[in-house]
Amino acid sequence: MYTGPMILPLDSEGTIYALQDEKGDTIGTGTRAVCEILLYMITNPTTRVVSDRVKTSVQTRTNVRSAIGI
């Protein structure tokens, strides 16, 4: 069906977009920039520096939702 997360327009003007996961479920909505940031957050694991020598992984969240309601 889907190969990866996709950003799709929700209106004909292209002002509201939806971010869909690999299953086709909507996981976030908002402007194109918001969806791109959400896509980056769910596809790239982040690391947090605890000290100069120790790094720890921060888990990515699969249930990211947008702050902009439709």
N, C-alpha and C positions, 0 to 999 in steps of 0.2 A: 504494500500500500504506500506508505511514506518511507523515505530513506533516512530522514533526519528532521529536526525541527525546522519549521517554515514560517515566514512572515507573510501574511495575506491581508489585502485591504478589505475593510468591512463596509465602506461606503464608496459611491462612485467618484467623489471628489478626491479621495485618497488622503483624508485627514485622520481617520481612525483605522488602526491595524490590529490584527490578532496574531498572537504567536501560538502555533500549534506544535505539539510534540510528535514523536514518531508514530503514535497511534491515531493522530488526527484530533486529539482532544485539545481544546483551547486552554492554555495555561497562563495567558496574560493578554491584556488589551491596552491600547493607548496610541500615542503618536508613533511614527516610524522610529524616531530616536529612542523612545522608551522600549519598544520591542527589540531593537538592536542591542540595547544594554541588557535586557532580560536574557536574550539569546546568548550573549557573551557570558553572563553569569552562570547559566546552566550548562554551557559547553566547556568552560575553562575552569578547572579547579584552581582555587586560590591557596596561597600559603601565607601564613602569618609568622613574622619574625618575633620570637620570644626573647632571644638574645642574639648577640653577634654570631654565635656558633650553632645554635639550636633552631631548627625550623620544624614546624608542625603543620600538617595538612588540615584545612578547614573543609568540612563536608559541603558539597553542593546540595542545594535543595531542589527537589523535583516538583514541589507544589507552589511555585512562585506565582503570585497574583499581582495585578496592576492596581495602583491606587486610584486610577481613573475609572469611574463607573459609567456604564452606558445606559 
